[in-house]
Amino acid sequence: MKFKVRKSKILRNLFIAIGLLIICSLFSVYLLFNTAGMEDKVTRLLVKLFNVNLEANLPTFFSALVLLGDAILLAFIAFGNKKKGEYFWHWIGLSGVFVFISLDEMIQIHEQLRAPMEALFNTSGLLYFAWFIPYVAMVAILGIAYFKFMMRLPKHILKLFILAGVVFVSGAVGMEMIGGMHAEIHGEETLTYALMYNFEEFLEMSGAAIFFYALVYYIEMTFKKLRLRFKPKKVKEKDLIDG
């Protein structure tokens, strides 16, 4: 059986899911600021399930799953290039990075860096949430190490990679910096801050989705002979006689 992947449909469905999750998260924000409070069990449940600023809920699982999907596609590309006798280590490295990002999304590794980074650098303003300082350094190192590799990519794939990276980093770092500056002055319990972290998560999920689309596009373009075949298990003549 031949299986054809429709990359445009994948991207559309991912953005539909992202839109629904953000709408649900914004509804949870409305409940937080327009109901009697967290005493109501239904309110607590909806906030726990959908608020993008909380851990181990539907938006978190979705984000982690998309990022893990990116890692799997990168590993698939690495395996395909290895079979073709082409260079594949950069793809494996990227796959490992996305496995880490997916894991970080699930168990919030970066939150463990916040206190020591803030104590070490005595940060404030745009650097109020100091956890991202080592992450920015890591991104810079990866950018230098992968520059030649990126320049060898087809132009339209390179543009998609850059777009995905800019969108994701704009959320993970850019909005985090702006949100941190606001939180330092006004606290984290304001409607403005809630809108900021929703926009931040929207950008992060969108960047991961665009990258997923770009990887599917690259696979479709590079491995043109790729086919997924589903073969029924062969039944031996002896088994038929015994049966």
N, CA, C and O of each residue as an XYZ file, in Angstrom:
972
protein
N       0.845     -1.193      0.000
C       0.000      0.000      0.000
C       0.882      1.245      0.000
O       1.836      1.325      0.774
N       0.577      2.211     -0.854
C       1.332      3.449     -0.910
C       0.627      4.497     -0.050
O      -0.599      4.604     -0.037
N       1.435      5.253      0.656
C       0.889      6.249      1.579
C       1.473      7.607      1.224
O       2.684      7.808      1.318
N       0.616      8.546      0.814
C       1.071      9.869      0.426
C       0.792     10.864      1.537
O      -0.321     10.938      2.057
N       1.815     11.627      1.895
C       1.689     12.616      2.959
C       1.315     13.964      2.355
O       1.979     14.434      1.431
N       0.264     14.585      2.863
C      -0.138     15.919      2.424
C       0.353     16.927      3.448
O      -0.291     17.158      4.471
N       1.498     17.522      3.158
C       2.146     18.383      4.141
C       1.328     19.630      4.463
O       1.334     20.086      5.606
N       0.615     20.196      3.466
C      -0.199     21.380      3.718
C      -1.341     21.065      4.685
O      -1.702     21.888      5.526
N      -1.902     19.865      4.552
C      -2.987     19.448      5.454
C      -2.456     19.251      6.866
O      -3.131     19.587      7.840
N      -1.239     18.702      6.979
C      -0.618     18.523      8.292
C      -0.450     19.873      8.981
O      -0.793     20.028     10.152
N       0.082     20.847      8.244
C       0.313     22.176      8.821
C      -1.015     22.819      9.228
O      -1.115     23.410     10.303
N      -2.017     22.706      8.382
C      -3.321     23.291      8.696
C      -3.911     22.671      9.962
O      -4.422     23.382     10.826
N      -3.839     21.361     10.067
C      -4.386     20.681     11.250
C      -3.625     21.040     12.515
O      -4.216     21.184     13.585
N      -2.300     21.183     12.388
C      -1.504     21.589     13.550
C      -1.922     22.973     14.030
O      -2.045     23.205     15.233
N      -2.139     23.892     13.092
C      -2.521     25.249     13.489
C      -3.959     25.305     14.008
O      -4.282     26.139     14.854
N      -4.813     24.431     13.510
C      -6.164     24.339     14.078
C      -6.084     23.902     15.539
O      -6.751     24.467     16.405
N      -5.255     22.885     15.799
C      -5.074     22.404     17.175
C      -4.473     23.494     18.061
O      -4.905     23.682     19.198
N      -3.475     24.212     17.538
C      -2.859     25.300     18.304
C      -3.888     26.378     18.624
O      -3.966     26.859     19.754
N      -4.682     26.755     17.612
C      -5.705     27.777     17.823
C      -6.710     27.373     18.885
O      -7.073     28.181     19.739
N      -7.163     26.124     18.837
C      -8.130     25.640     19.832
C      -7.541     25.635     21.235
O      -8.214     26.007     22.197
N      -6.279     25.213     21.353
C      -5.637     25.184     22.669
C      -5.466     26.590     23.239
O      -5.662     26.799     24.436
N      -5.104     27.550     22.397
C      -4.934     28.920     22.868
C      -6.282     29.522     23.262
O      -6.375     30.234     24.263
N      -7.311     29.245     22.491
C      -8.661     29.721     22.839
C      -9.086     29.160     24.197
O      -9.615     29.886     25.038
N      -8.852     27.867     24.400
C      -9.190     27.243     25.688
C      -8.370     27.855     26.821
O      -8.886     28.064     27.919
N      -7.099     28.140     26.558
C      -6.252     28.758     27.576
C      -6.745     30.165     27.909
O      -6.776     30.556     29.076
N      -7.129     30.921     26.885
C      -7.655     32.268     27.129
C      -8.963     32.213     27.910
O      -9.247     33.091     28.724
N      -9.752     31.177     27.657
C     -10.989     31.000     28.439
C     -10.654     30.725     29.904
O     -11.343     31.203     30.805
N      -9.602     29.958     30.134
C      -9.184     29.693     31.523
C      -8.715     30.979     32.199
O      -8.914     31.169     33.399
N      -8.088     31.864     31.410
C      -7.679     33.175     31.946
C      -8.918     33.998     32.305
O      -8.964     34.652     33.347
N      -9.914     33.954     31.430
C     -11.173     34.662     31.718
C     -11.781     34.166     33.027
O     -12.249     34.960     33.843
N     -11.772     32.856     33.220
C     -12.322     32.295     34.454
C     -11.539     32.780     35.675
O     -12.120     33.075     36.719
N     -10.215     32.858     35.530
C      -9.385     33.297     36.650
C      -9.696     34.730     37.081
O      -9.683     35.047     38.270
N      -9.973     35.587     36.102
C     -10.148     37.005     36.405
C     -11.612     37.441     36.495
O     -11.892     38.591     36.834
N     -12.542     36.541     36.199
C     -13.940     36.952     36.175
C     -14.875     36.021     36.939
O     -16.094     36.116     36.792
N     -14.328     35.135     37.742
C     -15.150     34.269     38.584
C     -14.765     34.475     40.041
O     -13.869     35.255     40.364
N     -15.456     33.765     40.901
C     -15.211     33.932     42.331
C     -13.804     33.520     42.735
O     -13.329     33.886     43.810
N     -13.133     32.752     41.863
C     -11.777     32.331     42.193
C     -11.578     30.853     41.986
O     -12.383     30.184     41.339
N     -10.501     30.354     42.539
C     -10.134     28.954     42.340
C     -10.858     28.023     43.308
O     -10.572     26.826     43.348
N     -11.806     28.571     44.098
C     -12.537     27.706     45.016
C     -13.464     26.752     44.265
O     -13.724     25.636     44.715
N     -13.960     27.212     43.110
C     -14.875     26.393     42.324
C     -14.121     25.248     41.663
O     -13.099     25.468     41.013
N     -14.624     24.019     41.828
C     -13.934     22.839     41.305
C     -13.847     22.844     39.787
O     -12.819     22.472     39.221
N     -14.928     23.267     39.122
C     -14.933     23.300     37.656
C     -13.893     24.288     37.150
O     -13.161     23.993     36.206
N     -13.825     25.461     37.774
C     -12.833     26.468     37.385
C     -11.426     25.925     37.555
O     -10.588     26.072     36.665
N     -11.160     25.289     38.708
C      -9.829     24.725     38.958
C      -9.473     23.683     37.910
O      -8.340     23.645     37.431
N     -10.442     22.828     37.545
C     -10.200     21.771     36.573
C      -9.879     22.351     35.197
O      -8.930     21.919     34.543
N     -10.673     23.331     34.758
C     -10.476     23.925     33.435
C      -9.146     24.666     33.356
O      -8.446     24.597     32.346
N      -8.804     25.371     34.422
C      -7.519     26.087     34.451
C      -6.368     25.096     34.417
O      -5.396     25.288     33.686
N      -6.480     24.039     35.206
C      -5.433     23.018     35.241
C      -5.264     22.336     33.882
O      -4.143     22.046     33.463
N      -6.373     22.085     33.204
C      -6.321     21.379     31.929
C      -5.792     22.230     30.788
O      -5.074     21.723     29.926
N      -6.134     23.528     30.764
C      -5.921     24.316     29.551
C      -4.982     25.504     29.682
O      -4.518     26.017     28.664
N      -4.685     25.961     30.883
C      -3.844     27.151     30.995
C      -2.412     26.839     30.568
O      -1.771     25.950     31.128
N      -1.914     27.577     29.574
C      -0.601     27.264     28.994
C       0.554     27.598     29.926
O       1.694     27.216     29.664
N       0.267     28.307     31.010
C       1.337     28.660     31.945
C       1.546     27.599     33.016
O       2.435     27.727     33.858
N       0.729     26.553     32.984
C       0.842     25.468     33.956
C       1.496     24.242     33.327
O       1.635     24.155     32.107
N       1.892     23.305     34.171
C       2.597     22.110     33.710
C       1.649     20.916     33.597
O       0.558     20.906     34.167
N       2.098     19.917     32.847
C       1.421     18.613     32.758
C      -0.061     18.734     32.415
O      -0.902     18.116     33.068
N      -0.385     19.529     31.388
C      -1.758     19.621     30.928
C      -1.793     19.460     29.402
O      -0.775     19.130     28.793
N      -2.943     19.687     28.790
C      -3.092     19.432     27.357
C      -2.154     20.270     26.484
O      -1.534     19.711     25.579
N      -2.016     21.586     26.708
C      -1.060     22.345     25.893
C       0.376     21.848     26.042
O       1.128     21.807     25.069
N       0.751     21.472     27.264
C       2.104     20.956     27.491
C       2.335     19.662     26.726
O       3.361     19.502     26.064
N       1.381     18.738     26.815
C       1.520     17.462     26.107
C       1.558     17.665     24.596
O       2.327     17.008     23.895
N       0.730     18.571     24.100
C       0.711     18.845     22.661
C       2.062     19.400     22.200
O       2.631     18.921     21.220
N       2.568     20.408     22.909
C       3.852     21.011     22.541
C       4.973     19.978     22.560
O       5.782     19.903     21.635
N       5.010     19.182     23.627
C       6.045     18.159     23.756
C       5.934     17.133     22.630
O       6.946     16.668     22.106
N       4.704     16.784     22.262
C       4.495     15.788     21.207
C       4.959     16.311     19.853
O       5.597     15.580     19.096
N       4.648     17.567     19.538
C       5.098     18.147     18.261
C       6.618     18.225     18.215
O       7.228     17.899     17.197
N       7.227     18.654     19.310
C       8.694     18.734     19.371
C       9.329     17.355     19.241
O      10.357     17.199     18.583
N       8.712     16.351     19.873
C       9.205     14.983     19.735
C       9.032     14.505     18.292
O       9.884     13.790     17.764
N       7.924     14.905     17.658
C       7.726     14.578     16.248
C       8.817     15.180     15.385
O       9.290     14.539     14.446
N       9.226     16.412     15.694
C      10.357     17.027     14.989
C      11.615     16.183     15.145
O      12.341     15.947     14.180
N      11.865     15.731     16.374
C      13.050     14.911     16.651
C      13.021     13.608     15.858
O      14.049     13.177     15.335
N      11.850     12.978     15.767
C      11.717     11.710     15.041
C      11.958     11.913     13.556
O      12.637     11.106     12.922
N      11.407     12.990     12.990
C      11.620     13.280     11.569
C      13.098     13.564     11.284
O      13.632     13.134     10.262
N      13.750     14.284     12.185
C      15.186     14.553     12.026
C      15.996     13.261     12.056
O      16.939     13.094     11.282
N      15.623     12.347     12.957
C      16.304     11.051     13.021
C      16.053     10.247     11.747
O      16.947      9.553     11.263
N      14.842     10.339     11.205
C      14.508      9.647      9.958
C      15.360     10.181      8.808
O      15.864      9.407      7.994
N      15.521     11.510      8.743
C      16.362     12.116      7.700
C      17.806     11.662      7.852
O      18.475     11.364      6.863
N      18.287     11.608      9.093
C      19.657     11.147      9.340
C      19.837      9.713      8.854
O      20.833      9.393      8.205
N      18.877      8.857      9.168
C      18.943      7.459      8.744
C      18.910      7.354      7.218
O      19.658      6.572      6.631
N      18.040      8.144      6.576
C      17.949      8.123      5.118
C      19.229      8.589      4.459
O      19.667      8.000      3.470
N      19.836      9.641      4.993
C      21.100     10.131      4.434
C      22.232      9.133      4.645
O      23.110      8.986      3.795
N      22.203      8.456      5.776
C      23.229      7.434      6.031
C      23.116      6.295      5.033
O      24.123      5.796      4.530
N      21.879      5.885      4.748
C      21.667      4.811      3.770
C      22.129      5.224      2.375
O      22.546      4.383      1.579
N      22.052      6.519      2.084
C      22.476      7.033      0.779
C      23.974      7.325      0.734
O      24.511      7.714     -0.303
N      24.636      7.133      1.869
C      26.068      7.392      1.933
C      26.414      8.851      2.064
O      27.535      9.254      1.756
N      25.459      9.659      2.523
C      25.686     11.089      2.670
C      25.896     11.437      4.150
O      25.652     10.624      5.041
N      26.358     12.678      4.380
C      26.661     13.107      5.746
C      25.367     13.211      6.550
O      24.373     13.752      6.064
N      25.379     12.699      7.769
C      24.147     12.627      8.546
C      24.285     13.085      9.994
O      23.282     13.191     10.701
N      25.511     13.360     10.451
C      25.711     13.645     11.868
C      25.012     14.933     12.329
O      24.536     15.005     13.462
N      24.949     15.940     11.464
C      24.258     17.176     11.840
C      22.775     16.921     12.119
O      22.189     17.513     13.025
N      22.183     16.031     11.325
C      20.775     15.699     11.538
C      20.572     14.967     12.862
O      19.592     15.206     13.568
N      21.500     14.078     13.191
C      21.417     13.365     14.471
C      21.548     14.353     15.632
O      20.828     14.259     16.627
N      22.482     15.304     15.488
C      22.651     16.316     16.528
C      21.388     17.125     16.750
O      20.994     17.367     17.891
N      20.744     17.549     15.651
C      19.498     18.303     15.764
C      18.392     17.462     16.402
O      17.595     17.963     17.195
N      18.357     16.174     16.044
C      17.370     15.282     16.639
C      17.547     15.217     18.155
O      16.568     15.265     18.901
N      18.791     15.109     18.607
C      19.070     15.092     20.043
C      18.649     16.384     20.728
O      18.122     16.358     21.840
N      18.881     17.520     20.061
C      18.473     18.816     20.614
C      16.957     18.871     20.804
O      16.473     19.362     21.824
N      16.211     18.366     19.819
C      14.752     18.428     19.915
C      14.196     17.412     20.913
O      13.136     17.635     21.497
N      14.894     16.317     21.108
C      14.493     15.403     22.182
C      14.620     16.117     23.531
O      13.746     16.008     24.390
N      15.718     16.846     23.698
C      15.923     17.596     24.944
C      14.859     18.674     25.126
O      14.323     18.834     26.222
N      14.542     19.428     24.043
C      13.540     20.489     24.143
C      12.170     19.902     24.485
O      11.422     20.471     25.279
N      11.849     18.751     23.872
C      10.587     18.081     24.171
C      10.532     17.654     25.635
O       9.513     17.831     26.301
N      11.631     17.091     26.129
C      11.704     16.683     27.532
C      11.603     17.889     28.453
O      10.939     17.835     29.488
N      12.260     18.973     28.076
C      12.210     20.203     28.861
C      10.785     20.731     28.942
O      10.354     21.208     29.991
N      10.050     20.645     27.826
C       8.657     21.094     27.813
C       7.809     20.287     28.791
O       6.894     20.823     29.415
N       8.115     19.004     28.922
C       7.332     18.131     29.785
C       7.657     18.326     31.263
O       6.751     18.419     32.091
N       8.946     18.388     31.596
C       9.316     18.409     33.019
C       9.929     19.739     33.470
O      10.413     19.862     34.595
N       9.901     20.745     32.563
C      10.308     22.104     32.917
C      11.722     22.170     33.500
O      11.932     22.707     34.587
N      12.682     21.620     32.763
C      14.078     21.653     33.221
C      14.555     23.092     33.395
O      15.273     23.405     34.344
N      14.151     23.964     32.473
C      14.646     25.348     32.510
C      14.225     26.086     33.782
O      14.916     27.002     34.228
N      13.091     25.687     34.365
C      12.656     26.352     35.586
C      13.626     26.119     36.738
O      13.718     26.936     37.654
N      14.352     24.994     36.689
C      15.329     24.706     37.738
C      16.545     25.629     37.647
O      17.306     25.758     38.605
N      16.722     26.272     36.479
C      17.864     27.174     36.285
C      17.556     28.608     36.701
O      18.458     29.433     36.838
N      16.272     28.892     36.900
C      15.876     30.286     37.151
C      16.534     30.856     38.409
O      17.167     31.910     38.353
N      16.388     30.173     39.527
C      16.938     30.693     40.788
C      18.456     30.842     40.763
O      18.958     31.908     41.121
N      19.221     29.803     40.349
C      20.674     29.974     40.337
C      21.152     31.045     39.355
O      22.114     31.756     39.645
N      20.495     31.171     38.197
C      20.889     32.197     37.228
C      20.603     33.598     37.750
O      21.409     34.510     37.565
N      19.458     33.768     38.400
C      19.111     35.074     38.954
C      20.060     35.452     40.083
O      20.441     36.614     40.226
N      20.441     34.448     40.892
C      21.383     34.719     41.988
C      22.779     35.022     41.449
O      23.489     35.872     41.987
N      23.166     34.321     40.384
C      24.510     34.486     39.833
C      24.682     35.823     39.146
O      25.704     36.487     39.319
N      23.678     36.229     38.357
C      23.812     37.453     37.559
C      23.050     38.641     38.141
O      23.144     39.750     37.617
N      22.285     38.415     39.237
C      21.509     39.492     39.859
C      20.688     40.233     38.806
O      20.794     41.452     38.670
N      19.877     39.495     38.072
C      19.198     40.021     36.894
C      17.944     40.810     37.247
O      17.340     40.635     38.306
N      17.579     41.686     36.312
C      16.348     42.465     36.431
C      15.943     42.923     35.037
O      16.668     42.692     34.069
N      14.796     43.566     34.933
C      14.346     44.076     33.647
C      14.096     42.959     32.646
O      13.433     41.972     32.966
N      14.622     43.110     31.443
C      14.429     42.104     30.398
C      15.039     40.758     30.766
O      14.643     39.728     30.221
N      15.992     40.758     31.681
C      16.643     39.510     32.102
C      16.085     38.996     33.429
O      16.718     38.180     34.099
N      14.898     39.476     33.806
C      14.308     39.094     35.091
C      14.152     37.577     35.205
O      14.489     36.997     36.237
N      13.643     36.930     34.154
C      13.590     35.466     34.115
C      14.904     34.974     33.513
O      15.015     34.809     32.298
N      15.890     34.744     34.364
C      17.261     34.531     33.879
C      17.544     33.121     33.388
O      18.664     32.834     32.963
N      16.543     32.223     33.435
C      16.793     30.843     33.028
C      17.258     30.738     31.585
O      18.005     29.823     31.237
N      16.818     31.677     30.735
C      17.102     31.540     29.303
C      18.515     31.974     28.921
O      18.910     31.806     27.768
N      19.288     32.528     29.858
C      20.650     32.975     29.540
C      21.508     31.823     29.015
O      22.117     31.975     27.956
N      21.590     30.666     29.709
C      22.380     29.554     29.145
C      21.767     28.997     27.860
O      22.492     28.479     27.011
N      20.442     29.094     27.703
C      19.792     28.612     26.487
C      20.162     29.487     25.293
O      20.389     28.981     24.194
N      20.223     30.795     25.510
C      20.629     31.705     24.435
C      22.068     31.421     24.028
O      22.404     31.439     22.843
N      22.912     31.159     25.016
C      24.306     30.820     24.717
C      24.383     29.530     23.899
O      25.177     29.422     22.965
N      23.549     28.554     24.262
C      23.529     27.286     23.536
C      23.053     27.476     22.096
O      23.596     26.870     21.172
N      22.030     28.325     21.910
C      21.529     28.612     20.560
C      22.607     29.283     19.724
O      22.759     28.975     18.542
N      23.360     30.204     20.333
C      24.429     30.894     19.618
C      25.516     29.901     19.174
O      26.010     29.975     18.049
N      25.877     28.979     20.065
C      26.884     27.966     19.735
C      26.398     27.072     18.601
O      27.150     26.769     17.675
N      25.131     26.650     18.678
C      24.548     25.819     17.616
C      24.500     26.572     16.297
O      24.751     25.994     15.239
N      24.178     27.864     16.355
C      24.129     28.675     15.145
C      25.472     28.727     14.441
O      25.545     28.635     13.216
N      26.532     28.876     15.219
C      27.884     28.904     14.634
C      28.260     27.528     14.088
O      28.794     27.415     12.984
N      27.979     26.490     14.864
C      28.359     25.130     14.463
C      27.584     24.657     13.231
O      28.102     23.869     12.439
N      26.351     25.133     13.066
C      25.487     24.656     11.988
C      25.396     25.620     10.808
O      24.606     25.394      9.892
N      26.183     26.680     10.816
C      26.052     27.694      9.767
C      26.301     27.110      8.369
O      25.488     27.292      7.463
N      27.421     26.412      8.200
C      27.731     25.829      6.893
C      26.699     24.782      6.491
O      26.307     24.700      5.327
N      26.266     23.991      7.452
C      25.245     22.978      7.192
C      23.959     23.628      6.689
O      23.357     23.149      5.728
N      23.539     24.704      7.325
C      22.317     25.400      6.931
C      22.448     25.986      5.533
O      21.499     25.955      4.749
N      23.614     26.516      5.224
C      23.816     27.141      3.914
C      23.766     26.123      2.774
O      23.572     26.495      1.617
N      23.939     24.848      3.098
C      23.887     23.810      2.065
C      22.457     23.312      1.810
O      22.223     22.551      0.871
N      21.527     23.731      2.628
C      20.138     23.311      2.443
C      19.516     24.008      1.236
O      19.932     25.110      0.877
N      18.518     23.373      0.603
C      17.773     24.065     -0.464
C      17.197     25.374      0.069
O      16.804     25.445      1.234
N      17.142     26.405     -0.762
C      16.772     27.737     -0.304
C      15.404     27.791      0.350
O      15.242     28.425      1.392
N      14.405     27.127     -0.253
C      13.066     27.202      0.334
C      12.996     26.459      1.668
O      12.234     26.846      2.554
N      13.796     25.384      1.814
C      13.848     24.680      3.101
C      14.565     25.548      4.131
O      14.147     25.617      5.287
N      15.636     26.205      3.716
C      16.369     27.100      4.607
C      15.464     28.222      5.109
O      15.494     28.565      6.291
N      14.663     28.793      4.215
C      13.748     29.869      4.617
C      12.738     29.379      5.651
O      12.422     30.088      6.607
N      12.235     28.161      5.451
C      11.274     27.596      6.417
C      11.943     27.327      7.761
O      11.354     27.577      8.812
N      13.190     26.811      7.728
C      13.936     26.568      8.963
C      14.139     27.880      9.728
O      13.940     27.941     10.941
N      14.540     28.931      8.998
C      14.781     30.230      9.624
C      13.483     30.791     10.187
O      13.459     31.309     11.303
N      12.392     30.687      9.408
C      11.096     31.176      9.880
C      10.675     30.454     11.158
O      10.238     31.087     12.120
N      10.809     29.130     11.164
C      10.447     28.341     12.344
C      11.288     28.755     13.551
O      10.769     28.916     14.656
N      12.599     28.926     13.325
C      13.491     29.309     14.416
C      13.180     30.688     14.965
O      13.167     30.885     16.180
N      12.926     31.656     14.073
C      12.625     33.022     14.505
C      11.323     33.055     15.297
O      11.245     33.708     16.337
N      10.297     32.350     14.808
C       9.005     32.329     15.500
C       9.149     31.681     16.875
O       8.649     32.206     17.869
N       9.838     30.530     16.927
C       9.991     29.812     18.204
C      10.788     30.634     19.206
O      10.374     30.765     20.358
N      11.922     31.191     18.792
C      12.783     31.953     19.703
C      12.106     33.258     20.118
O      12.303     33.730     21.238
N      11.304     33.846     19.216
C      10.563     35.064     19.572
C       9.644     34.812     20.760
O       9.453     35.677     21.614
N       9.073     33.598     20.797
C       8.232     33.252     21.941
C       9.035     32.858     23.154
O       8.857     33.411     24.239
N       9.944     31.874     22.962
C      10.673     31.297     24.092
C      11.606     32.293     24.774
O      11.824     32.215     25.983
N      12.154     33.225     24.003
C      13.093     34.194     24.577
C      12.529     35.617     24.531
O      12.503     36.309     25.548
N      12.078     36.050     23.351
C      11.604     37.425     23.204
C      10.446     37.769     24.126
O      10.523     38.725     24.897
N       9.367     36.986     24.048
C       8.214     37.251     24.908
C       8.512     36.951     26.370
O       7.936     37.568     27.266
N       9.411     36.005     26.608
C       9.812     35.711     27.996
C      10.508     36.921     28.615
O      10.301     37.227     29.789
N      11.331     37.607     27.823
C      12.022     38.804     28.311
C      11.033     39.934     28.603
O      11.105     40.581     29.648
N      10.107     40.162     27.665
C       9.112     41.218     27.851
C       8.204     40.889     29.033
O       7.885     41.757     29.846
N       7.790     39.615     29.116
C       6.957     39.191     30.232
C       7.669     39.315     31.565
O       7.059     39.685     32.569
N       8.971     39.005     31.578
C       9.754     39.128     32.807
C       9.843     40.565     33.285
O       9.730     40.842     34.480
N      10.046     41.476     32.345
C      10.125     42.898     32.711
C       8.786     43.377     33.297
O       8.756     44.135     34.266
N       7.691     42.923     32.691
C       6.364     43.285     33.207
C       6.131     42.662     34.587
O       5.624     43.323     35.493
N       6.504     41.380     34.742
C       6.282     40.673     36.002
C       7.065     41.303     37.146
O       6.580     41.347     38.277
N       8.270     41.792     36.864
C       9.079     42.411     37.910
C       8.395     43.661     38.470
O       8.473     43.938     39.667
N       7.728     44.409     37.593
C       7.106     45.674     38.010
C       5.695     45.457     38.561
O       5.329     46.015     39.596
N       4.913     44.643     37.860
C       3.488     44.518     38.188
C       3.104     43.168     38.791
O       1.963     42.989     39.217
N       4.032     42.223     38.834
C       3.719     40.900     39.335
C       3.199     39.981     38.241
O       2.945     40.411     37.116
N       3.044     38.709     38.590
C       2.628     37.702     37.611
C       1.133     37.414     37.658
O       0.659     36.521     36.954
N       0.386     38.144     38.467
C      -1.043     37.877     38.612
C      -1.884     38.919     37.888
O      -2.984     39.237     38.338
N      -1.396     39.450     36.788
C      -2.141     40.465     36.046
C      -2.669     39.893     34.738
O      -2.139     38.912     34.216
N      -3.722     40.519     34.216
C      -4.299     40.089     32.947
C      -3.301     40.292     31.811
O      -3.216     39.464     30.905
N      -2.550     41.384     31.856
C      -1.552     41.655     30.811
C      -0.520     40.550     30.742
O      -0.162     40.089     29.659
N      -0.039     40.125     31.907
C       0.950     39.050     31.926
C       0.350     37.748     31.407
O       1.027     36.986     30.717
N      -0.909     37.489     31.733
C      -1.578     36.274     31.243
C      -1.678     36.281     29.725
O      -1.464     35.255     29.080
N      -2.005     37.440     29.153
C      -2.062     37.543     27.692
C      -0.672     37.356     27.073
O      -0.533     36.784     25.991
N       0.342     37.842     27.771
C       1.714     37.702     27.280
C       2.141     36.238     27.223
O       2.697     35.791     26.220
N       1.881     35.491     28.299
C       2.334     34.093     28.269
C       1.511     33.247     27.306
O       1.994     32.221     26.826
N       0.287     33.653     27.016
C      -0.479     32.952     25.987
C       0.105     33.207     24.601
O       0.214     32.287     23.790
N       0.478     34.446     24.333
C       1.099     34.769     23.043
C       2.456     34.082     22.922
O       2.830     33.615     21.847
N       3.184     34.024     24.027
C       4.476     33.333     24.040
C       4.320     31.868     23.644
O       5.060     31.370     22.796
N       3.368     31.185     24.249
C       3.161     29.768     23.940
C       2.640     29.571     22.527
O       2.970     28.580     21.876
N       1.822     30.514     22.042
C       1.357     30.445     20.664
C       2.542     30.484     19.694
O       2.582     29.718     18.731
N       3.494     31.365     19.944
C       4.678     31.465     19.086
C       5.527     30.197     19.153
O       6.003     29.711     18.127
N       5.715     29.669     20.348
C       6.519     28.456     20.498
C       5.888     27.276     19.756
O       6.571     26.564     19.020
N       4.587     27.074     19.952
C       3.906     25.973     19.275
C       3.894     26.168     17.762
O       4.036     25.205     17.008
N       3.726     27.412     17.321
C       3.718     27.709     15.890
C       5.080     27.430     15.271
O       5.160     26.870     14.178
N       6.153     27.814     15.962
C       7.503     27.547     15.455
C       7.768     26.063     15.311
O       8.347     25.625     14.317
N       7.344     25.280     16.306
C       7.528     23.825     16.250
C       6.718     23.220     15.108
O       7.179     22.292     14.443
N       5.500     23.746     14.876
C       4.641     23.239     13.799
C       5.219     23.569     12.423
O       5.204     22.728     11.524
N       5.724     24.782     12.260
C       6.334     25.178     10.983
C       7.558     24.317     10.698
O       7.788     23.922      9.555
N       8.339     24.026     11.726
C       9.526     23.186     11.544
C       9.122     21.769     11.156
O       9.779     21.146     10.323
N       8.053     21.256     11.750
C       7.536     19.936     11.389
C       7.156     19.904      9.912
O       7.490     18.961      9.194
N       6.458     20.943      9.470
C       6.076     21.061      8.058
C       7.314     21.092      7.157
O       7.353     20.431      6.119
N       8.333     21.873      7.570
C       9.558     21.989      6.781
C      10.269     20.641      6.653
O      10.806     20.320      5.593
N      10.273     19.858      7.723
C      10.928     18.553      7.700
C      10.187     17.572      6.797
O      10.807     16.806      6.059
N       8.854     17.602      6.862
C       8.062     16.749      5.966
C       8.322     17.138      4.516
O       8.461     16.276      3.648
N       8.385     18.440      4.261
C       8.681     18.966      2.921
C      10.043     18.449      2.456
O      10.183     17.989      1.323
N      11.044     18.527      3.336
C      12.402     18.086      2.983
C      12.422     16.586      2.693
O      13.061     16.146      1.737
N      11.733     15.810      3.505
C      11.684     14.359      3.295
C      11.027     14.037      1.958
O      11.523     13.201      1.203
N       9.927     14.692      1.670
C       9.206     14.461      0.411
C      10.072     14.821     -0.786
O      10.025     14.149     -1.816
N      10.864     15.884     -0.651
C      11.707     16.344     -1.754
C      12.963     15.499     -1.919
O      13.390     15.237     -3.043
N      13.558     15.070     -0.808
C      14.848     14.387     -0.844
C      14.716     12.890     -1.076
O      15.518     12.289     -1.791
N      13.704     12.300     -0.469
C      13.515     10.855     -0.589
C      12.289     10.582     -1.458
O      11.259     10.108     -0.978
N      12.424     10.890     -2.734
C      11.281     10.814     -3.662
C      10.771      9.396     -3.857
O       9.607      9.198     -4.205
N      11.621      8.418     -3.638
C      11.212      7.032     -3.843
C      10.636      6.406     -2.573
O      10.360      5.207     -2.523
N      10.462      7.242     -1.548
C       9.953      6.719     -0.279
C       8.528      6.203     -0.435
O       7.660      6.900     -0.959
N       8.303      5.011      0.012
C       6.972      4.418      0.017
C       6.775      3.642      1.322
O       7.681      2.952      1.788
N       5.608      3.765      1.888
C       5.270      2.954      3.053
C       4.389      1.815      2.573
O       3.305      2.048      2.038
N       4.846      0.591      2.760
C       4.096     -0.561      2.277
C       3.669     -1.437      3.454
O       4.440     -1.696      4.378
N       2.455     -1.866      3.388
C       1.914     -2.725      4.437
C       1.651     -4.099      3.820
O       0.731     -4.264      3.019
N       2.462     -5.072      4.199
C       2.357     -6.411      3.618
C       1.731     -7.368      4.617
O       2.128     -7.384      5.783
N       0.766     -8.162      4.190
C       0.204     -9.168      5.098
C       1.233    -10.234      5.422
O       2.086    -10.565      4.599
N       1.144    -10.757      6.615
C       2.080    -11.784      7.036
C       1.902    -13.045      6.193
O       0.784    -13.527      6.011
N       3.003    -13.568      5.687
C       2.944    -14.776      4.862
C       2.617    -15.995      5.719
O       3.180    -16.188      6.797
N       1.707    -16.799      5.222
C       1.306    -18.014      5.949
C       1.979    -19.211      5.292
O       1.815    -19.458      4.097
N       2.729    -19.937      6.084
C       3.434    -21.095      5.553
C       2.461    -22.235      5.251
O       1.431    -22.389      5.908
N       2.818    -23.033      4.235
C       1.966    -24.153      3.823
C       1.758    -25.127      4.970
O       0.685    -25.711      5.115
N       2.804    -25.298      5.794
C       2.715    -26.229      6.926
C       1.666    -25.755      7.929
O       0.912    -26.550      8.490
N       1.638    -24.436      8.139
C       0.676    -23.869      9.088
C      -0.760    -24.088      8.607
O      -1.668    -24.326      9.403
N      -0.945    -24.000      7.267
C      -2.276    -24.227      6.707
C      -2.727    -25.673      6.925
O      -3.886    -25.937      7.244
N      -1.775    -26.610      6.743
C      -2.098    -28.025      6.913
C      -2.425    -28.322      8.380
O      -3.377    -29.034      8.696
N      -1.572    -27.729      9.293
C      -1.792    -27.957     10.722
C      -3.124    -27.366     11.177
O      -3.796    -27.888     12.067
N      -3.481    -26.242     10.521
C      -4.718    -25.580     10.920
C      -5.920    -26.343     10.429
O      -7.054    -25.931     10.673
